[in-house]
Amino acid sequence: MLFHNIKGKVAMRNIVKYATALAVVAGATTAMQAPAAAAFGDTLKAVKERGTLRCSGHNGSYLGFAEIDDRGVWTGYDIDLCRAMATAIFGDHEGHLEVVPVGWAQRFPSLQSGDLDIVIKASGWTFGRDTDLNLQYTQPYLLAPMRMMVHAESDIDAISGLEGGSICTPAGTSNERYLAEYLERTGLSAEIVAIERTEELDAAYLSGRCDGYFQWDVVLGTVRLKADNPDDHVFLDEVISAEPIGMIARQGDDNWIDIGNWVINALLIAEANGVTSENVDEVRANPPSPAVAKLLGATPGIGTQLGLDDNWGYNVIKKLGNTSQVWDRNLGTGSPYKIDRGMNALFRDGGVFYHLILD
């Protein structure tokens, strides 16, 4: 049996665990507050002088988002956004990007200490991170619905069916907090099994240590593929929350946030206008609109305001493609995961994403 009848002691264990987690977060918040700020242009200047962008990786592999092979080569959706940022600054990411392996709990201290220039690591936008930790977010580049996956043989068809059971979730993340708040709000008694290392977390669920797995639905889709039979694991219908995911910088450096925002928008504008890594040279030679001409550097006006070259948008699209290409390569049809974009598609395609106006 996968189910564990632990109802009696679980509630108290969760209360203690949640209170302890809040205390740790509160202490970390106070300790990290002072060094977080940066002045306008500081980060870009430091990155240019160093010649490399230091961007967050993962302490292992986070499937679809930050994966490292046995040769030390990084791939993934978040990694491609790191490459896009480096390309915007230097014209190419090759030789100009250092992916720094970092755990969930270390990502923000590493940013504030200067070990990282930017965090692009599946990180949700929350009030505490935005204010108490003096962090600053770009607009979202993903929207992450939070759902529950269970073992099909358990016949659980709703989250309430996990009463007395155990739920795996990544430690040190907003997922853990959302889950704890949900259990408290609904009165559901279940053990939270919080594990930081992704490989250990996935193994705990797949081995039957946990009856449920609470995470983004996109991430859960990659976890299913680790199973001997993916059909042995099913998503429950309820969506507990949907978390906006953005790039993160130190508070105060609006120039750095502007660069992140317009890198995200460059990928979206390219997709909306059918510009790909394959046809970008052709489109640049005969742009269909003033906005596309500016995006690709055929006409000036996209670089100086950001402290970049006017060709930065062209370079990003040439090297990485548009948003659709980045998705397909890492999460969609061109990846092992074959995950549909769903709400992360463009607004015109039934999703929620749209680009800002490039005037």
Protein Blocks (a to p, Z undefined) as FASTA:
>chain_A
ZZdcfklmmmmmmmmmmmmmmmmmmmmmmmmmmmmpccehklmmmmmmnopacddddedj
dehkaccdfkopacdjklmmmmmmmmmmnopaghpaccddddfklmmmmmmnopambdce
hiacdfklmmmnopacdddfbdcdddddddfklopabfklmgoiacdddehiaklmmmmm
mmmmnopacdddddfblmlmmmmmmnopambdcddfklmmmmmmmpmblmlpccdfbdfb
dcdddddddehilmlmmmmmmmmmmmmmmmmnopafklmmmmmmmccbfklmmmnopagh
ilmmnopafklmmmmmmmnopfklmmmmmmmmmmmnopafklmmcfklopabdcdddZZ
